[in-house]
Amino acid sequence: MEFGVVICPRCRMARAVKLGQKTTTCTRCGKKFEVKGRVVYRAGDAREAAAAVAEVNKKLMEK
């Protein structure tokens, strides 16, 4: 199963989603948004996706 990393359009927090999922809800702010067009990283498994989420969030915090 493949995973993707998306960034919430409201609070700018990254999270992992299963690719093929149409929508997701941000666990931080509760915003529901479409996944399509928002995938910033593709991962082959959940462990890789979790590491990517941590890295993306780290980079977003630096800005």
N, C-alpha and C positions, 0 to 999 in steps of 0.2 A: 504494500500500500504506500502510495506517495503522499507526502505532506508539502504544504507551502507555508511561507511566512507572509503575513499581511500586516499592514499598519492601520490602526484605527484612525479614521478621518477626523474624529473629534478630539481625542486626547493624545494621539500620536504614539501609542504604545503598541509594540509588535506582539503578535501571537501566532501560534501554529494552528493550521486547519488542515483537514483532509482535502486533498485535491478532488474536485468533483462536487464538493459542497457548494451550494448556491449562495447561502448567506451565513453569517456568523454574528455573534453578539460579543462585544468587548466585555471582558471580565472586570475591567477597571472602571469604566464609566457607564456601561450598559447600552451603548449605542449599537443598534442592529444595522449591518451594512452588507452590501453585496461583495462577494469574494472576487468575482470576475474583474480583471483589469487591475487588481491590487496586489497580486503576488509578486513579492520582491526577491524571493529565494525559493527554490524547489529542493526538497530533501527526499532521499530514498526511504528513510525510516524515521520513527519518532525521536530517537536519540539525536540524530543529525539535526532534525527540526528544532529540538529544544536548545541545542548549542547555537544554532543560527539565530533563534529568537533572542538569546542572551547577548550575542554579538551585535545584532541590530539595535536592541534597546540601549546597549552601552554607547553605540555611535550616536543614537538619537539624543542621549543625555549630554553628550559632549557639545552639541550644537547650541 
